[in-house]
Amino acid sequence: MKITCNEKQIYIYIYIYIYINIKKPRILHQISPYFVFFSFGPFGGHNKILELFIFLQLISMAEEEVQKNESKIPEIVLNSGHKMPALGMGCAAEKLPPVEELTSILVHAMEIGYRHFDTAACYGSEEAVGKAVAKALEIGLIQNRDELFITSKLWITNSHHDLVLPALKKTLETMGLEYLDLYLIHWPVRIKEGANMFNLAEGEVLPFDIHGTWKAMEDCSKLGLTKSIGLSNFSCEKISQLLEHATIPPAINQVEMNVSWQQRKLLPFCKEKRIHVCGWSPLGAYGVLWGSNAVMESQILKDIATSKSKTISQVALRWIYEQGVSPIVKSFNEDRMQQNLQIFDWELTKEENVQILQIPQRRVFRADSFVQENGPIKSVEELWDGDI
Ligand SMILES: NC(=O)c1ccc[n+]([C@@H]2O[C@H](COP(=O)([O-])OP(=O)(O)OC[C@H]3O[C@@H](n4cnc5c(N)ncnc54)[C@H](OP(=O)(O)O)[C@@H]3O)[C@@H](O)[C@H]2O)c1
């Protein structure tokens, strides 16, 4: 069979396509349309060398663009031996975009360098996170699932020994994943099935069995359904209690942390116990129902940001990172999510750190709704063991 000139050209492009698919899959989706265009000879097949040259130039530009837009996030090693990117993308919002839109937002986050995603059974974003993982694999943004770090959380209607494994299985099913990187007990609290955390009726807060719930978390880890297990919103006292019987120590305690709630008691305690801290609401949940403007409108942060030509959010996030804590920051806006990544190649000075220590301290989210006169939690002091 005689191969014509145009067929030869198509074979060359198919060869390049396969090569890129194997060697540089991250740029494949950017340049796919060019393959079709160039394989059929846009210049009437007269100037094949020129066509190939232009095509190769486009490939190298696409590669440069991907590298330029992708920020590298440092990784930390957890006490479970697994690595975690030191900054995570929060996936909770007062009003979530529809699943497909949120999926595209999260894929874009991966394109610019986010690798760590924080969701929870109660956020309503598990499905979109799972779809974004599938999409990233499909388009070659990542080659393996293990390039991402996915966290989800046990909701408080299920914080009971017998309900943990079914809840994790449901989460995995919703996300279409075989395993999580991290599964957290969302709160040291249990409420009745169907109850609303923000509007709890008398009797809907139930006693929380800390040891039974943790034992079931350990079983999930042993089954390989999650690589690491951890806590969220646990005080020093509650962690101590949990450690009395734990056979696997929690890898993480995810708590509110920002310049206006610096976790001065919890941080040294967790460090001593080798439990890594992740900070939620690192910007004080600016503009959100549960948040405040204490971070984003702090005059101290404003002055530091101006003097360093950084944004307030960058100063707020950098400060958390310098405390050895991993911020979990939410932005679904392209510019702001890019901005929030640019915190790893500069530092705050000693003087700036001293100024940040002057910021008045107040827990933004106290979770008063769990407190009931006749329930198991009788005061916010009891919930936080005095650390408020
Ligand atoms: N474990 C827990 O109990 C718990 C509790 C709360 C939150 N979390 C996790 O932590 C994540 C983050 O916390 P959060 O959402 O409460 O608060 P946050 O990250 O402190 O603040 C999010 C708010 O700040 C805005 N924002 C983000 N970047 C910005 C920037 N560069 N400049 C100006 N505004 C900016 C966002 O709006 P745009 O999206 O419009 O940019 C959003 O309104 C959550 O998504 C969730 O995954 C966990």
The ligand as an ORCA input file, in Angstrom:
! r2SCAN-3c Opt
* xyz 0 1
  N     -13.615     21.680     60.154
  C     -14.502     22.639     60.288
  O     -15.322     22.650     61.212
  C     -14.524     23.751     59.278
  C     -15.290     24.902     59.520
  C     -15.286     25.924     58.566
  C     -14.533     25.784     57.415
  N     -13.809     24.642     57.190
  C     -13.009     24.454     55.960
  O     -12.134     25.570     55.814
  C     -12.363     26.185     54.549
  C     -12.031     27.653     54.603
  O     -12.742     28.308     55.619
  P     -13.900     29.364     55.338
  O     -14.495     29.091     54.007
  O     -14.782     29.348     56.533
  O     -13.174     30.761     55.359
  P     -11.952     31.528     54.647
  O     -11.214     30.633     53.734
  O     -11.238     32.205     55.744
  O     -12.710     32.664     53.836
  C     -13.449     32.402     52.695
  C     -14.037     33.733     52.214
  O     -12.984     34.632     51.892
  C     -13.100     35.064     50.524
  N     -11.735     35.120     49.998
  C     -10.914     34.087     49.681
  N      -9.732     34.531     49.237
  C      -9.785     35.882     49.271
  C      -8.873     36.907     48.939
  N      -7.664     36.636     48.465
  N      -9.282     38.204     49.080
  C     -10.515     38.504     49.539
  N     -11.432     37.566     49.891
  C     -11.072     36.258     49.756
  C     -13.929     34.003     49.851
  O     -14.663     34.545     48.781
  P     -14.444     34.078     47.239
  O     -14.714     32.616     47.159
  O     -15.438     34.901     46.510
  O     -13.036     34.437     46.893
  C     -14.874     33.579     50.976
  O     -15.954     34.482     51.079
  C     -13.818     25.850     54.239
  O     -14.134     26.021     52.878
  C     -13.869     24.412     54.707
  O     -13.287     23.548     53.745
  C     -13.784     23.646     58.113
*
